[in-house]
Each structure stands twice: as structure tokens, then as C-alpha cells.
Amino acid sequence: MKLNIKQPRLSLLVFLTLGLASLSCVVSAQDFKIGFINTDRIFRDANSAKAAQAKLEQEFQRREKELNDQGAQIKATADKLEKDAPTLAEGPRNARQKQLTDQDREFQRKRREFQEDLNVRKNEELQSVLERANKVVKQVAESEKYDLVVQDVVYINPKHDITDKVLKVLNGTK
């Protein structure tokens, strides 16, 4: 049986190489700078997000009031029909029920259109806020030499949260 002397030397060399590589990873990980952005806070606290919300409220206020008025009118009509139904003949009662059903169907269609229009406009406005916020995040990350900036994580140490810095730049405060 022949002993292979080269085998232990090779194993030792591989072991030392792996040890040095893992040591260099630990050292470089200490230089790795991570930041975190809370997008919910950006959408809630940024002046541009507040302005977008006010703009949407103003833009859709009239339609929402009209829908609320129409809904109240339909409810009043339904209440009146329910009250009058026992004294009405079958023909007029059926006609009023059909009319009420048609009004309600039209109301529901208008409500859906309103909601869809509101959602589309809200997404447009929030996209604009997000684009501006992303530019500011990149600016802060580059100026403070962050290697990685993440958002929407399960947990992160608060010391990595740079949301306040981004909000200051977005809101134009120092």
C-alpha cells in the first residue's frame, strides 16, 4: 500500500484558501452599506403625495356627491315603495319595482365607473410620486454611498431606515 503525500498538502491548501476567502467575505460585508425605504410613509408624508391626494379629492368630489345624492334618492324611493306596497295594486307596484331596479342598476354602473376612474387616476398620481421618490432615493444612496437600498421588507433594523432623509429631500427641508 502506497501513501500519497500530495493528498494532505492539497487538502490543507484547499482549506487555507477557503478560510481566507471566507475571511475576506466577512471584511467586505462590514463595508457593505444597506438602506431601507418605507414607501407607505413616503405616500403618506411626502408633500407631493399630499398634494396628489388633494388634487384627486377636488377632481372627484363633484361626481362622488352626485353618486351619494343618487344613492340617497334611490333609498328614499325604495323606502316609499316598501311603505306603499301593501296598498298598491299589483300592476303599479310591479312597475315601480321595475323602475327602482333599473335605477339601482344604473346607480351601480355609475358607482363602478367612478371607482375605476378614481383608481386609474390614483395610480397615475402615485406613480408620479413614486418616480420622484425613486430619483431622490438614488440621489441619497449615491451621495451617502449606500450599496443597497430596499423597500417593503418583513423586518429591518431601524438604524438602516433612510426614509426620513428621503422625505426631507422630497419636501425640500433640511
C-alpha positions in Angstrom: 0.0 0.0 0.0 1.4 3.3 -1.1 0.8 6.6 0.9 0.0 9.6 -1.2 1.8 12.5 0.4 0.4 15.1 -2.1 -3.2 14.4 -0.9 -2.8 16.0 2.6 -1.0 19.0 1.2 -3.7 19.6 -1.3 -6.4 19.3 1.4 -4.5 21.8 3.5 -4.1 24.2 0.6 -7.9 24.0 -0.2 -8.7 24.5 3.5 -6.5 27.6 3.8 -7.8 29.0 0.5 -11.4 28.6 1.7 -10.6 30.1 5.1 -9.0 33.2 3.5 -11.9 33.6 1.1 -14.5 33.5 3.9 -12.4 35.9 5.9 -12.4 38.4 3.0 -16.2 38.0 2.7 -16.6 39.0 6.4 -14.3 42.0 5.9 -16.1 43.1 2.7 -19.5 42.6 4.4 -18.6 45.1 7.0 -18.1 47.7 4.3 -21.5 46.9 2.7 -23.9 49.7 3.5 -27.7 49.0 3.4 -30.6 51.4 3.5 -34.3 50.9 3.8 -37.2 53.0 2.4 -40.8 52.8 3.8 -42.9 53.5 0.8 -46.1 53.7 2.9 -44.6 56.6 4.8 -43.5 58.2 1.5 -47.0 58.0 0.1 -48.4 59.3 3.4 -45.9 62.0 4.5 -44.4 63.4 1.3 -45.8 66.9 0.3 -46.1 65.7 -3.3 -48.3 62.7 -2.1 -50.4 65.0 0.0 -50.9 67.4 -3.0 -51.8 64.5 -5.2 -54.4 63.3 -2.7 -55.9 66.8 -2.5 -55.9 67.1 -6.3 -57.8 63.7 -6.6 -60.3 64.8 -3.9 -61.0 68.0 -5.7 -61.2 66.3 -9.1 -63.7 63.6 -8.0 -65.6 65.5 -5.3 -68.5 66.5 -7.6 -69.0 63.0 -9.0 -68.9 61.5 -5.6 -71.5 64.0 -4.3 -73.8 63.2 -7.3 -73.5 59.5 -6.6 -74.2 59.9 -2.9 -77.3 62.1 -3.8 -78.5 59.5 -6.3 -78.0 56.7 -3.8 -80.0 58.6 -1.1 -82.7 59.2 -3.7 -82.9 55.5 -4.6 -83.1 54.6 -0.9 -85.9 57.1 -0.3 -87.8 55.7 -3.3 -87.3 52.1 -2.0 -88.5 53.1 1.5 -91.6 54.8 -0.1 -92.3 51.7 -2.2 -92.0 49.4 0.8 -94.4 51.6 2.7 -96.9 51.9 -0.1 -96.6 48.3 -1.4 -99.4 46.9 0.7 -101.9 49.4 -0.6 -100.8 49.4 -4.3 -102.4 47.2 -7.0 -100.1 44.6 -8.5 -99.6 46.4 -11.8 -98.4 49.8 -10.4 -96.4 48.0 -7.7 -94.6 45.9 -10.3 -94.0 48.9 -12.5 -92.4 50.9 -9.5 -90.3 47.9 -8.5 -89.0 47.6 -12.1 -88.3 51.3 -12.2 -86.5 51.1 -8.9 -84.5 48.0 -10.1 -83.5 49.9 -13.3 -82.4 53.0 -11.2 -80.4 50.8 -8.9 -78.7 49.0 -11.8 -77.8 52.4 -13.4 -76.5 53.7 -10.0 -74.3 50.6 -9.5 -72.9 51.0 -13.0 -72.1 54.7 -12.3 -70.5 53.7 -9.0 -68.3 51.1 -10.7 -67.2 53.6 -13.3 -66.5 56.2 -10.7 -64.4 53.7 -8.7 -62.5 52.6 -11.8 -61.8 56.2 -12.9 -60.7 57.1 -9.3 -58.3 54.1 -9.2 -56.8 54.9 -12.6 -56.2 58.5 -11.6 -54.9 57.5 -8.2 -52.4 55.1 -9.7 -51.2 57.8 -12.1 -50.7 60.3 -9.3 -48.9 57.7 -7.1 -46.7 56.7 -10.0 -45.6 60.3 -10.4 -44.8 60.5 -6.6 -43.0 57.2 -6.8 -40.9 58.2 -9.7 -39.8 61.4 -7.9 -39.2 59.4 -4.7 -37.0 56.9 -6.6 -34.9 59.7 -8.1 -34.4 61.1 -4.6 -33.6 57.6 -3.1 -31.0 57.2 -5.8 -29.6 60.6 -5.1 -29.4 59.9 -1.3 -27.9 56.5 -1.9 -25.2 57.8 -4.2 -24.3 60.8 -2.0 -24.1 58.7 1.1 -22.5 55.7 -0.6 -25.1 53.0 0.0 -24.5 49.7 -1.7 -28.2 48.6 -1.5 -31.5 50.3 -0.7 -34.5 48.0 -0.2 -38.2 48.6 0.4 -41.1 46.5 1.7 -39.2 44.1 3.9 -40.5 41.9 6.7 -38.0 43.2 9.3 -35.1 45.6 9.2 -33.1 47.2 12.0 -34.3 50.9 12.3 -30.8 52.2 12.0 -30.9 51.3 8.3 -34.1 53.3 7.6 -33.3 56.3 5.4 -37.0 57.3 4.8 -36.6 60.5 6.8 -33.6 61.6 4.7 -35.6 60.9 1.5 -38.7 62.8 2.9 -36.5 65.8 3.8 -35.2 66.0 0.2 -38.7 65.4 -1.3 -40.3 68.0 0.9 -37.4 70.5 0.4 -36.5 70.7 4.0 -33.1 70.4 5.6 
